[in-house]
Amino acid sequence: MTAILQDLGNLIYNILLMPGHYLLGKFAEHAPALAGTLEMSGDEPPLVVLIVVSLLAWLLLAFIVYKGVRLWQTLIRVMSSWSRIVTHRISSVIAGFKTQLVCKFRQLFPRRSHSRADMPEVEFDDLDLAVLRSAAACGPGFTTSAPELAGQLTLRPGQIQRSLDKLSKIKMLDNVIGSTDGFDNYRLSSMGAAYMTKWQRHAAR
């Protein structure tokens, strides 16, 4: 048991002093005159010098490893950040393309037009009419949302959204895929367009 512990101690001792032996050996090889003057040209340099050089070498190696780990962590964070940015932008492009595709598809295959008899008998308040007028003013196929209408009507988006929900439920507005600031997008439906035409004729009389 004692021999095993002694061998283990010698192994650890040799490993710890290995950088010093290597560096002092290279020093004696490239500068033999100076090494002889400093009494480092032999196979066994002074123990104190050997320990100091080995300690400095291990500290330098630890510093290099630490800097390498920090650099790797920074590189991983930068790559992860760029990956999230690229993924988000690609998702936004795909979502926008999907929305445009759905809008084009709905324009190519419009829903069955509703007759005047199919139009619901619902009592609209001033806000509902204002929202319908604003949606109709956007033009055919163009969408609007609660934040956009709130800026035009100087109201809160929540008030506008309640009116949009009501008009969408009675098919005056179509809900369009996509959102603006977390609010759904809408556009005037064929029934809503027919109603607005009827309302404008009545108001012109």
Secondary structure as GFF3:
##gff-version 3
##sequence-region A 1 205
A	DSSP	alpha_helix	2	30	.	.	.	ID=ss1
A	DSSP	alpha_helix	32	37	.	.	.	ID=ss2
A	DSSP	alpha_helix	47	108	.	.	.	ID=ss3
A	DSSP	three_ten_helix	116	118	.	.	.	ID=ss4
A	DSSP	alpha_helix	126	137	.	.	.	ID=ss5
A	DSSP	beta_strand	144	145	.	.	.	ID=ss6
A	DSSP	alpha_helix	146	153	.	.	.	ID=ss7
A	DSSP	alpha_helix	157	169	.	.	.	ID=ss8
A	DSSP	beta_strand	173	180	.	.	.	ID=ss9
A	DSSP	beta_strand	183	188	.	.	.	ID=ss10
A	DSSP	alpha_helix	190	204	.	.	.	ID=ss11
###
